Amino acid sequence: MSTRSLETLLPTETLELESGLSVVPRVKLLLTIHRSDKSISPIDEWQFKRSLIDYIKTSFSITISEDDLEVKRYKDLKKRKREDPVANGILFIRDLGFLNKPSTYRIGNDEDEDVKVVEKRLLEWRKSIVEKMDGIELNLQGVGFRLTVAVPTSDDFEGMSKEWEGLHAFGGRGTSRGGKQLPDTIVLRGVPSRWFAEPRVSSKPSMLVTHTIFSAFGKLRNLDVAEDDDIGKNADEESGDIVSGLQCKIVVRFEKYRDFYNTLKVLCGRSLQKQGSRLRADYEVTWDKDGFFRNAISRTKEKSRWMPSVAGGNYRREPPRHHSRVSRFSPDRARPKRFKE
């Protein structure tokens, strides 16, 4: 990772990380599709995608590849009410270079000013896209469908910052600045486990590799990385395209609020990419509202309170065999040993 300050990184620029990873900018929009007439004909995903891609190209002069538009219809349409959606989808707009035009009122060589200008331009453009697309109707061979468009919560950095400012104004978890409690932990989900694994050692996410990657963002206080089995359990059962254990969940706690703030801001509105791979990980990122590490300490204390002590003999406590191993890092502890998994 370059030594360039995160505060001078434009929202349309790619950030190179360690281990051949990079975070690339994109706009992500959530789509919900309803019927706009009394027809009972099922939606044709391919026709809808072609129709929407043509609409976007004609209306906004933006070319979208079919890989960047996902549309999935619900299989239980006969059980759904007429006002219920018939399909949902995700639209990615990845070519944002047109937003990088220089400011006409820039004074001197102020990189911070450039960042603010491009940020404002991007947010206004995204808002305009959402407003123009939300509510449009597409006709597919005589069958009408209405589109609802929204920005996902994990891509709305301004919304998240307003949320924690409101919650922590009256005290809460996190770092303290001027008597005000502020968050310091981010939660990242939906990234491939093998991208955070030790090469030729294991396919499971490694705490050491993950620490190397995220320590470039700032000094870490705690780190947790584990296979994210909940993604497989909570995914839409109809999709069948998410396999439990292939993705991981990363929780990072920073020493300084500034590092937390800049990291979350950079990760919002971007996807993770691996050098030499065509795959992009369109992860979800948010701030920790539940006190992950505080609760972990409480659970450990509670467990030790109920664990009977064994006097004499060579006994050791075995971890549960059917639970995924969780790696944690804390600078206050001794350097952890590395084991071949």
C-alpha positions as CSV (number, residue, x, y, z in Angstrom):
1,M,0.0,0.0,0.0
2,S,1.3,3.4,-0.9
3,T,2.1,6.0,1.8
4,R,-0.4,8.4,0.4
5,S,-2.8,9.8,2.9
6,L,-6.3,8.4,2.7
7,E,-7.7,11.9,3.2
8,T,-6.3,12.9,-0.3
9,L,-7.7,9.8,-2.1
10,L,-10.5,10.7,-4.6
11,P,-13.7,8.6,-4.3
12,T,-13.1,7.6,-8.0
13,E,-9.6,6.3,-7.4
14,T,-8.3,2.8,-6.8
15,L,-6.4,2.1,-3.6
16,E,-3.7,-0.6,-3.8
17,L,-3.3,-2.8,-0.7
18,E,-0.9,-5.6,0.4
19,S,-1.1,-9.2,-0.9
20,G,-2.1,-8.1,-4.4
21,L,-5.4,-6.7,-3.3
22,S,-7.0,-3.3,-4.2
23,V,-10.3,-1.6,-3.6
24,V,-11.8,-0.2,-6.8
25,P,-14.6,2.5,-6.9
26,R,-18.1,1.7,-8.0
27,V,-21.7,2.8,-7.5
28,K,-24.0,0.1,-6.2
29,L,-27.8,0.3,-6.4
30,L,-30.4,-2.0,-5.1
31,L,-33.3,-2.8,-7.4
32,T,-36.8,-4.0,-6.5
33,I,-39.2,-4.9,-9.3
34,H,-43.0,-4.9,-9.1
35,R,-45.7,-5.5,-11.7
36,S,-47.3,-2.3,-13.1
37,D,-50.3,-4.0,-14.7
38,K,-52.7,-6.9,-14.0
39,S,-50.6,-9.4,-16.0
40,I,-49.7,-12.7,-14.4
41,S,-46.9,-13.5,-16.8
42,P,-43.6,-14.3,-15.1
43,I,-40.7,-11.8,-15.5
44,D,-38.0,-12.7,-18.0
45,E,-34.8,-11.8,-16.3
46,W,-32.7,-11.7,-19.5
47,Q,-35.3,-9.4,-21.3
48,F,-35.5,-7.1,-18.2
49,K,-31.7,-6.8,-18.1
50,R,-31.4,-5.9,-21.8
51,S,-34.2,-3.4,-21.5
52,L,-32.7,-1.7,-18.4
53,I,-29.2,-1.7,-19.9
54,D,-30.6,0.0,-23.0
55,Y,-32.5,2.5,-20.9
56,I,-29.4,3.5,-18.9
57,K,-27.3,3.8,-22.1
58,T,-29.9,6.0,-23.7
59,S,-30.7,8.1,-20.7
60,F,-27.3,8.5,-19.1
61,S,-24.8,7.6,-21.8
62,I,-23.4,4.9,-19.5
63,T,-22.6,1.4,-20.8
64,I,-23.3,-1.4,-18.4
65,S,-22.1,-4.9,-18.9
66,E,-24.5,-7.8,-18.2
67,D,-22.1,-9.0,-15.5
68,D,-22.7,-5.8,-13.6
69,L,-26.5,-6.2,-13.5
70,E,-28.0,-9.0,-11.4
71,V,-31.8,-9.8,-11.6
72,K,-33.3,-12.6,-9.7
73,R,-37.0,-13.4,-9.7
74,Y,-38.8,-14.9,-6.7
75,K,-39.8,-18.5,-7.3
76,D,-42.9,-18.4,-5.1
77,L,-44.8,-15.9,-7.3
78,K,-48.0,-17.9,-7.0
79,K,-48.0,-17.4,-3.2
80,R,-47.3,-13.7,-3.4
81,K,-49.8,-10.9,-3.4
82,R,-50.2,-8.6,-6.4
83,E,-48.5,-5.7,-4.6
84,D,-45.5,-7.8,-3.6
85,P,-42.3,-7.6,-5.7
86,V,-41.7,-10.2,-8.4
87,A,-37.9,-9.8,-8.5
88,N,-34.9,-8.0,-7.0
89,G,-31.5,-7.1,-8.3
90,I,-28.3,-5.2,-8.0
91,L,-26.8,-2.7,-10.4
92,F,-23.1,-1.8,-10.4
93,I,-21.7,1.3,-12.3
94,R,-17.9,0.9,-12.3
95,D,-16.7,3.5,-14.8
96,L,-16.7,6.7,-12.8
97,G,-13.7,8.4,-14.6
98,F,-16.0,11.1,-16.1
99,L,-16.4,12.5,-12.6
100,N,-12.7,13.4,-12.3
101,K,-12.8,16.6,-14.4
102,P,-10.8,19.3,-12.6
103,S,-12.4,22.0,-10.6
104,T,-12.9,25.3,-12.3
105,Y,-12.6,27.2,-9.0
106,R,-9.6,25.4,-7.5
107,I,-7.2,27.7,-5.7
108,G,-3.6,26.5,-5.7
109,N,-2.6,22.9,-5.3
110,D,-5.1,21.9,-2.7
111,E,-5.7,18.1,-2.8
112,D,-8.2,18.3,0.0
113,E,-10.2,20.7,-2.0
114,D,-10.2,18.3,-5.0
115,V,-11.4,15.5,-2.8
116,K,-14.3,17.6,-1.5
117,V,-15.3,18.7,-5.0
118,V,-15.3,15.2,-6.5
119,E,-17.1,13.8,-3.4
120,K,-19.8,16.3,-3.8
121,R,-20.0,15.7,-7.6
122,L,-20.3,11.9,-7.1
123,L,-23.0,12.2,-4.4
124,E,-25.0,14.6,-6.5
125,W,-24.7,12.4,-9.6
126,R,-25.6,9.3,-7.7
127,K,-28.6,11.0,-6.2
128,S,-29.7,12.2,-9.6
129,I,-29.4,8.6,-11.0
130,V,-31.5,7.2,-8.2
131,E,-34.2,9.9,-8.6
132,K,-34.5,9.4,-12.3
133,M,-34.5,5.6,-12.3
134,D,-36.8,5.2,-9.2
135,G,-40.4,4.6,-10.4
136,I,-39.7,4.0,-14.1
137,E,-41.8,1.4,-15.9
138,L,-40.4,-1.0,-18.5
139,N,-42.6,-2.8,-21.0
140,L,-41.5,-6.3,-21.9
141,Q,-43.6,-7.6,-24.8
142,G,-46.7,-6.1,-23.4
143,V,-46.0,-6.8,-19.8
144,G,-45.2,-3.8,-17.5
145,F,-42.8,-3.7,-14.6
146,R,-42.1,-0.9,-12.2
147,L,-38.6,-0.3,-10.8
148,T,-37.7,0.9,-7.3
149,V,-34.1,2.0,-6.8
150,A,-32.2,2.7,-3.5
151,V,-28.6,3.1,-2.3
152,P,-27.6,0.3,0.1
153,T,-26.9,1.3,3.7
154,S,-23.4,0.0,3.6
155,D,-22.6,2.4,0.7
156,D,-24.1,5.5,2.5
157,F,-21.1,6.8,4.5
158,E,-22.9,10.1,5.2
159,G,-25.9,8.3,6.6
160,M,-23.7,6.1,8.8
161,S,-21.8,9.0,10.2
162,K,-25.0,10.8,11.1
163,E,-26.2,7.7,12.8
164,W,-23.2,7.2,15.1
165,E,-23.0,10.9,15.8
166,G,-26.6,10.8,17.0
167,L,-26.2,7.6,19.0
168,H,-22.9,8.5,20.6
169,A,-23.8,12.1,21.4
170,F,-25.2,10.7,24.7
171,G,-22.4,8.3,25.4
172,G,-21.6,4.9,24.1
173,R,-19.0,2.5,23.0
174,G,-15.8,3.5,21.2
175,T,-13.0,6.0,21.7
176,S,-13.4,9.2,23.7
177,R,-12.7,12.6,22.3
178,G,-13.5,15.7,24.4
179,G,-15.8,13.6,26.6
180,K,-17.7,12.4,23.5
181,Q,-17.9,8.7,22.8
182,L,-17.1,7.8,19.1
183,P,-17.0,4.5,17.3
184,D,-13.6,2.9,16.5
185,T,-14.5,-0.5,14.9
186,I,-15.5,-1.5,11.4
187,V,-17.2,-4.8,10.3
188,L,-16.4,-6.1,6.8
189,R,-18.4,-9.1,5.3
190,G,-18.6,-10.8,2.0
191,V,-14.9,-11.1,1.1
192,P,-13.3,-14.4,-0.1
193,S,-11.6,-16.3,2.7
194,R,-8.7,-17.4,0.4
195,W,-7.7,-13.8,-0.3
196,F,-6.9,-13.4,3.4
197,A,-5.3,-16.8,3.8
198,E,-1.6,-17.7,3.9
199,P,-0.6,-18.9,0.4
200,R,0.2,-22.6,0.1
201,V,-0.6,-23.1,3.8
202,S,-4.4,-22.9,4.2
203,S,-7.6,-21.7,2.5
204,K,-8.9,-20.3,5.8
205,P,-8.5,-16.6,6.6
206,S,-5.3,-15.8,8.5
207,M,-5.1,-13.3,11.3
208,L,-1.5,-12.5,10.3
209,V,-2.3,-11.8,6.7
210,T,-5.4,-9.8,7.6
211,H,-3.4,-7.8,10.2
212,T,-0.7,-6.9,7.5
213,I,-3.4,-5.6,5.2
214,F,-5.4,-3.5,7.6
215,S,-2.5,-2.2,9.7
216,A,-1.6,0.0,6.6
217,F,-4.8,2.0,7.4
218,G,-3.7,2.8,10.9
219,K,-2.7,1.4,14.3
220,L,-5.0,-1.5,15.3
221,R,-6.2,-2.2,18.8
222,N,-8.1,-5.4,18.1
223,L,-8.6,-7.7,15.1
224,D,-11.0,-10.6,14.5
225,V,-11.2,-12.7,11.4
226,A,-13.2,-15.9,10.9
227,E,-15.2,-17.8,8.3
228,D,-18.6,-16.2,7.9
229,D,-21.0,-19.1,8.2
230,D,-23.9,-16.7,8.7
231,I,-23.7,-15.6,5.1
232,G,-24.6,-19.0,3.9
233,K,-27.3,-19.5,6.6
234,N,-29.0,-16.1,6.1
235,A,-28.7,-16.0,2.3
236,D,-31.8,-16.3,0.1
237,E,-32.5,-20.0,0.0
238,E,-33.7,-19.6,-3.6
239,S,-30.4,-18.3,-4.9
240,G,-28.2,-21.2,-3.9
241,D,-25.1,-19.3,-5.0
242,I,-23.5,-18.7,-1.6
243,V,-21.6,-21.6,0.0
244,S,-20.9,-21.4,3.7
245,G,-17.2,-21.1,4.6
246,L,-16.0,-19.5,1.4
247,Q,-16.4,-16.0,2.7
248,C,-15.1,-14.4,5.9
249,K,-16.1,-11.7,8.3
250,I,-13.4,-9.2,9.5
251,V,-13.8,-6.9,12.5
252,V,-11.1,-4.2,12.9
253,R,-10.8,-1.9,15.9
254,F,-8.5,1.1,15.5
255,E,-6.6,3.0,18.2
256,K,-7.6,6.4,16.7
257,Y,-11.0,7.6,15.6
258,R,-9.4,9.4,12.6
259,D,-8.1,6.1,11.3
260,F,-11.5,4.4,11.8
261,Y,-13.2,7.3,10.0
262,N,-10.9,7.4,7.0
263,T,-10.8,3.6,6.6
264,L,-14.6,3.3,6.6
265,K,-14.9,6.2,4.2
266,V,-12.5,4.6,1.8
267,L,-14.1,1.2,1.9
268,C,-17.6,2.6,1.3
269,G,-18.5,2.7,-2.3
270,R,-15.7,0.3,-3.4
271,S,-15.2,-3.4,-4.3
272,L,-12.3,-5.6,-3.4
273,Q,-10.2,-7.0,-6.3
274,K,-7.3,-9.5,-6.4
275,Q,-4.4,-9.1,-8.8
276,G,-4.6,-11.7,-11.5
277,S,-8.3,-12.5,-10.8
278,R,-11.4,-11.3,-12.7
279,L,-13.5,-11.8,-9.6
280,R,-14.6,-8.8,-7.6
281,A,-15.8,-9.0,-4.0
282,D,-18.7,-6.6,-3.6
283,Y,-18.5,-6.7,0.2
284,E,-20.6,-4.9,2.8
285,V,-19.0,-2.6,5.4
286,T,-20.4,-0.9,8.4
287,W,-19.4,0.3,11.8
288,D,-19.8,-1.8,14.9
289,K,-22.9,-0.9,16.8
290,D,-22.9,-3.9,19.2
291,G,-19.6,-3.7,21.0
292,F,-18.1,-6.8,19.4
293,F,-14.8,-6.9,21.3
294,R,-16.4,-5.8,24.6
295,N,-19.0,-8.5,24.4
296,A,-16.2,-11.0,23.5
297,I,-14.4,-10.1,26.7
298,S,-17.6,-10.5,28.7
299,R,-18.3,-13.9,27.2
300,T,-14.8,-15.1,28.0
301,K,-15.1,-14.0,31.6
302,E,-18.5,-15.6,31.9
303,K,-17.2,-18.8,30.4
304,S,-14.2,-18.9,32.8
305,R,-16.5,-18.3,35.7
306,W,-18.4,-21.4,35.0
307,M,-15.4,-23.5,33.9
308,P,-14.4,-25.8,36.8
309,S,-10.7,-25.9,37.6
310,V,-8.9,-29.2,37.4
311,A,-6.2,-29.9,40.0
312,G,-3.3,-32.1,39.1
313,G,-2.8,-34.1,35.9
314,N,-2.0,-33.1,32.4
315,Y,-5.3,-31.7,31.2
316,R,-6.0,-29.2,28.5
317,R,-9.2,-27.5,27.3
318,E,-10.1,-28.5,23.7
319,P,-11.9,-26.1,21.5
320,P,-15.3,-27.2,20.1
321,R,-14.7,-29.2,17.0
322,H,-17.8,-28.1,15.1
323,H,-17.2,-24.3,15.5
324,S,-15.1,-22.2,13.2
325,R,-11.9,-21.0,14.7
326,V,-11.8,-17.3,15.5
327,S,-8.5,-15.4,15.4
328,R,-8.0,-12.3,17.5
329,F,-5.2,-9.8,17.7
330,S,-4.4,-7.4,20.4
331,P,-1.2,-5.4,20.6
332,D,-1.2,-5.8,24.4
333,R,-0.7,-9.5,24.1
334,A,2.4,-11.4,23.3
335,R,3.2,-12.0,19.6
336,P,1.0,-15.0,18.6
337,K,2.6,-18.2,17.3
338,R,1.9,-19.3,13.7
339,F,0.6,-22.7,13.2
340,K,0.1,-24.6,9.9
341,E,-3.6,-25.2,9.5
